[in-house]
Amino acid sequence: MELNQNKLKTRIKCLKKEFLIQRDEIKKEFLKLNNSLKCCRENSKSIDRLISNLSELKQTQKLNFKYGICAVGGYGREMLAPYSDLDLLFLFQENTKSEDMQKIVEFILYPLWDLGFKIGYAVRTVEESIILSRKDHVIQTSMLDTRLICGSKRLFN
């Protein structure tokens, strides 16, 4: 079932509002218990939910290709401090059209930017990820902490 643009905008607005409420609850719990590791894990889970929900909304628009959205670096380790930047990897099938990839990436990133996140991201196929990680030790190291947020488990594996 395809959502019309107004319903889609309303749903995105609701998702962002839910996220802000969760972020505030995490902050209050941290100030009460002073447990930084728990706070970092909860921040990661909250953003995971937001990204997963955005991805599900996009999938209502009948996509004919597979993709995965991955957390990288500290976010991949679920150690996301409040107001840290998000490092994301968008994985796509080899035969995906660049304009289709761009639509997914923008659909996910715009609401995150609206929420004030600083985002480092890469858009790659699996093959590109492997080749680049062999050439660049920084990419290789960050790939060690890659975690699938949502999308194709097969593509991620």
N, C-alpha and C positions, 0 to 999 in steps of 0.2 A: 504494500500500500504506500503510494507516494504522498508525501506531505506537501501541501502548498506552501508558498514562500512565507506567508503570514504566520501559519502554524509553526513552520520551521524556526522563524525568528523568535517567536514566543517561547518555544521549547528551549532554544539556546539561551535565551534570557533567564529562564527558570533554572537551567543547569548551572549557569554562572552564579545565580543567587544562592542556590544550594551549596555550591562550593565555598562561597564567602562565609556562609553560616558555619560550615564544617571547619573552615580555617580559624574562625573566631573561637569555636569550641576547643580546638586543638591548642590554641594560644592560652585560653583560660586554664585548661588542664595542665599545661606546662608551668604556668605561673603558680598553680596550686601545688603540684607534685615535684617540679623541678627535675623531670626525667627527660634529658635531652635526646637520648637514643629513641625513646618511645615517641617523642615529638617528631623526630626526623622520619621514622617509619610511618607514622600517621599522616604526615604531610605527603609522603610518597603515595600512600594508598589513596588519599583524597584526590590527588591529581590524576592517578591512574583511573579512578572512577569517572572523573570528568572527561578524560581523553577517550575512554571506552564508550561512554554515553554519546559523545560527539560522533565517534566512529559509527556507532549503531544508527544514529540519525542519518548519516550519509549513506549507509547501506540500504536505507529504505528507498533510495533513488535508483535501485536496480543496477548494480555494478556488474560488469562481466569480466572482472579480473581479480586476482588475489593480491593482497598487500598485508603488511604487518607494520605496527608502530612499536618501536622499541625504546626503552629507557637506556641511557648510556652513562658511564662514569658514576659519580656519586648517586645520582638518581637511579641508575641501574642497580646499585647496591642497596637501594631503599634507605639511603642516608641523606635525605634532602632537608637541609636546614631551611627555616623560614626565609623567604625572599632570595633564595639561591636561584641561579639560572637553571633552566631545564635543558638537558642535552638529549636530543631525540634523533633516532634513525628511522627513516621511512623506507621500508623494503618493498620492492615491487618485482613482479615477474619480468622476465627478459622482454616479452613482447608487448608490454604495456605502453600505450601512446603517452608521449610527454604531457600533452594537455590534460589527459585523464589523471595522471600523477599530480599535476599542478593543482587541479581542482580539489583533490583529497587533502593535499598538504595545506592549501589555503583554508579549506573548511575547518581543519583542526587548529591551525595556528592563529587565525584571526581572533577567535574568542579568548585564546590564551594571552595574546597581546593586549586585548581589551582589558584583561584582568591585571595587566601590568607586569607580566612575566618577561624576563629576558630569556631568549631561547637561542640555543645553538642547535642547528639541525643539519642533517645530511639526507639527501634523497638518492638512493642507490638500488641497484639490483644486487642480488646475492653475489653474482660474479664480480661486480665492481667492488663490493665490500671485501671480498677475499683478496683481489689484486691490490687494492689500496692498502690493506692491512699488512701485506707482505712488503710493501715499499716504504711505509711510514711507521716508525715505532710508536708514535703518539696515537695514531689510529689503532694500531695493533693492541696497545695497552688498554685503550678505552673499550675495545671490543671484548676484552676479558670480562668486563662488568656489564655486558649487554643483557637486558631482560625484556622479554616480550610483554607488552602492555595489553595489546589486543590485535586481532587479525589472525592471519594464517600461521598456525603452529608448524605446519609442514614447511612453509617458506622460511620461517625462522630457524628451524632445525637444519 
